[in-house]
Amino acid sequence: MSEATEHVKCLIIGSGPAGYTAAIYAARADMKPVMYQGLQPGGQLTITTEVENYPGYPKGTQGPEMMEDFKAQAERFGTDIRWGYATSVDFTGPIHKVVIDEKTTITADSIIIATGASAKWLGLESEQRLNGFGVSACAVCDGFFFKGQDVAIVGAGDTAAEEATYLAKLCTKVYMIVRKDEMRASKAMQHRVLNTKNIEVLFNTETKEIVGGKSVEGAILTNTKTGEEKRINVTGFFVAIGHKPNTDIFKGWLDLDETGYIKTIPGTSKTNIPGVFATGDAQDKIYRQAVTAAGSGCMGALDAERYLADKGIH
């Protein structure tokens, strides 16, 4: 590990609603926060087009623009926002070490983690090309735009089942694409899906291609048993095969659950390491909304502020 090059009072790892909100609160509390934005500055919202469910934007806004607003507000109060990606950490002593881009070591009195999560994708070229143009990884965020239309959702777990029933309330028809001959979802959720008239579950089915020029027009599906192909005409295509929290660098230091989300003391942002706080989608697998991430960013900054005050660090 390279020699420490800089010491900061409060280091924020990652951006997005949680990181930027933490920065606004930390900067106003004179904690002089330094933020490294990570691989995707602004987080998952930068690959979202319309955001209509965040309070204060009555006409809605674009995800990337909203993150620019958050960033500008954090900078206005003096947050030092930098390009860079945390590549490793060392939480052995009371002073925490974080290596940025495998070369710069930052030591910090307090750390707020806002590294978020990334949606898992099917890995199709057409899926990436049409992402934001009918392809989405969040039915709760984007389902409203497909009111009265036919859509498809891929997945077999509780989240997919929940999102399928959510979409069924808005859309005329929902195709649920399940790779195996059964769902992984809990019995109660399966029951709900199978008893919803406008959901058609397609078992033993994989997506070969998403069809469309400027936006989604349909999908080519393959039967995993017979190899038979068929096309469905849909304007929305939702992927609900899970999220992966961006927490690999914290393995062995922080308590993570079985899927990699950081465990926090309930009702706080505190981790098992004093002075290290986790916010946003890196620790929230239940809600995963911009507004809840922002709220947890506020909690992270307030918890860090109290921690520093108790330690007598001014």
Backbone hydrogen bonds, N-H to C=O, Kabsch-Sander energy under -0.5 kcal/mol:
donor,donor_aa,acceptor,acceptor_aa,energy
5,T,105,T,-2.1
6,E,105,T,-1.1
8,V,107,T,-2.9
11,L,110,S,-2.6
12,I,34,V,-3.0
13,I,11,L,-0.5
13,I,112,I,-2.6
14,G,12,I,-0.7
14,G,36,Y,-3.1
15,S,37,Q,-0.9
19,G,15,S,-1.0
20,Y,16,G,-2.8
21,T,17,P,-1.9
22,A,18,A,-2.5
23,A,19,G,-2.2
24,I,20,Y,-2.3
25,Y,21,T,-2.3
26,A,22,A,-2.9
27,A,23,A,-2.8
28,R,24,I,-1.9
29,A,25,Y,-1.3
30,D,27,A,-1.6
31,M,26,A,-2.6
34,V,10,C,-2.3
35,M,80,D,-2.8
36,Y,12,I,-2.3
37,Q,35,M,-0.5
37,Q,82,R,-2.3
38,G,84,G,-2.5
43,G,40,Q,-3.3
45,L,42,G,-0.7
46,T,43,G,-1.8
47,I,44,Q,-1.8
48,T,45,L,-1.4
51,V,61,T,-3.5
57,Y,54,Y,-1.2
60,G,57,Y,-2.2
61,T,51,V,-2.1
63,G,49,T,-2.9
66,M,62,Q,-2.6
67,M,63,G,-2.1
68,E,64,P,-1.7
69,D,65,E,-2.1
70,F,66,M,-2.3
71,K,67,M,-2.4
72,A,68,E,-2.6
73,Q,69,D,-2.1
74,A,70,F,-2.2
75,E,71,K,-2.6
76,R,72,A,-2.2
77,F,73,Q,-1.1
78,G,75,E,-1.8
79,T,74,A,-2.1
80,D,33,P,-2.4
81,I,79,T,-1.1
82,R,35,M,-3.0
82,R,80,D,-0.5
87,T,99,V,-3.0
88,S,99,V,-1.2
90,D,97,K,-2.6
96,H,94,P,-0.6
96,H,108,A,-2.0
97,K,90,D,-2.5
98,V,106,I,-2.5
99,V,88,S,-2.9
100,I,98,V,-0.5
100,I,104,T,-3.5
101,D,85,Y,-3.3
103,K,100,I,-2.4
104,T,100,I,-2.3
105,T,3,E,-0.6
105,T,103,K,-0.5
106,I,98,V,-3.0
106,I,104,T,-0.5
107,T,6,E,-2.7
108,A,96,H,-2.2
109,D,8,V,-1.7
110,S,9,K,-1.0
111,I,275,G,-2.8
112,I,11,L,-2.9
113,I,111,I,-0.6
113,I,277,F,-3.8
114,A,13,I,-3.1
114,A,112,I,-0.5
118,S,244,K,-2.7
120,K,242,G,-2.9
128,Q,124,L,-1.6
129,R,125,E,-2.3
130,L,126,S,-2.0
131,N,128,Q,-0.9
132,G,135,V,-2.7
133,F,130,L,-2.7
135,V,130,L,-1.8
136,S,237,F,-2.1
142,D,138,C,-2.3
143,G,139,A,-2.8
145,F,142,D,-1.3
146,F,143,G,-2.2
147,K,144,F,-1.3
148,G,170,L,-2.8
149,Q,146,F,-2.1
151,V,173,K,-2.5
152,A,236,G,-2.1
153,I,175,Y,-2.9
154,V,238,F,-2.7
155,G,177,I,-2.1
161,A,157,G,-2.4
162,E,158,D,-2.9
163,E,159,T,-2.9
164,A,160,A,-2.4
165,T,161,A,-2.1
166,Y,162,E,-1.9
167,L,163,E,-2.7
168,A,164,A,-2.1
169,K,165,T,-0.9
169,K,166,Y,-0.8
170,L,166,Y,-0.6
170,L,167,L,-1.2
171,C,167,L,-3.4
172,T,149,Q,-1.4
173,K,149,Q,-1.0
174,V,198,N,-2.8
175,Y,151,V,-2.5
176,M,174,V,-0.6
176,M,200,E,-2.6
177,I,153,I,-3.1
177,I,175,Y,-0.6
178,V,176,M,-0.7
178,V,202,L,-2.4
184,R,156,A,-1.9
185,A,156,A,-2.2
190,Q,186,S,-2.6
191,H,187,K,-2.6
192,R,188,A,-1.8
193,V,189,M,-2.2
194,L,190,Q,-3.0
195,N,191,H,-1.3
196,T,193,V,-1.8
197,K,195,N,-0.7
199,I,196,T,-1.9
200,E,174,V,-3.0
200,E,198,N,-0.5
201,V,199,I,-0.6
202,L,176,M,-3.4
202,L,200,E,-0.5
203,F,201,V,-0.8
204,N,180,K,-2.7
205,T,178,V,-2.5
206,E,222,T,-2.6
208,K,206,E,-0.6
208,K,220,I,-3.0
209,E,220,I,-1.5
211,V,209,E,-0.5
211,V,218,G,-2.8
216,V,133,F,-1.8
217,E,211,V,-3.4
218,G,211,V,-1.6
219,A,232,I,-2.2
220,I,209,E,-2.9
221,L,219,A,-0.6
221,L,230,K,-3.4
222,T,206,E,-3.0
223,N,228,E,-2.7
224,T,204,N,-2.7
224,T,222,T,-0.6
225,K,204,N,-0.5
227,G,223,N,-2.5
230,K,221,L,-2.3
232,I,219,A,-2.4
234,V,232,I,-0.8
235,T,150,D,-2.6
236,G,150,D,-0.9
237,F,134,G,-3.3
238,F,152,A,-3.2
239,V,136,S,-2.6
240,A,154,V,-2.6
240,A,238,F,-0.6
244,K,118,S,-3.1
246,N,116,G,-2.7
247,T,245,P,-1.9
250,F,247,T,-2.0
251,K,248,D,-1.5
253,W,250,F,-2.2
254,L,250,F,-2.5
256,L,254,L,-0.5
257,D,261,Y,-2.8
260,G,257,D,-1.8
262,I,282,A,-2.5
263,K,255,D,-3.1
265,I,270,K,-2.4
268,T,265,I,-2.1
271,T,276,V,-1.7
276,V,273,I,-2.0
277,F,111,I,-3.0
277,F,275,G,-0.5
278,A,269,S,-2.7
279,T,113,I,-2.5
282,A,279,T,-0.9
283,Q,280,G,-1.9
284,D,280,G,-1.0
285,K,283,Q,-0.6
293,A,289,Q,-2.3
294,A,290,A,-2.4
295,G,291,V,-1.9
296,S,292,T,-2.2
297,G,293,A,-1.9
298,C,294,A,-1.9
299,M,295,G,-1.8
300,G,296,S,-2.4
301,A,297,G,-2.0
302,L,298,C,-2.4
303,D,299,M,-2.9
304,A,300,G,-2.3
305,E,301,A,-2.5
306,R,302,L,-2.2
307,Y,303,D,-2.2
308,L,304,A,-2.6
309,A,305,E,-2.2
310,D,306,R,-2.7
311,K,307,Y,-1.6
312,G,308,L,-0.5
312,G,309,A,-1.1
313,I,308,L,-2.8
314,H,312,G,-0.7
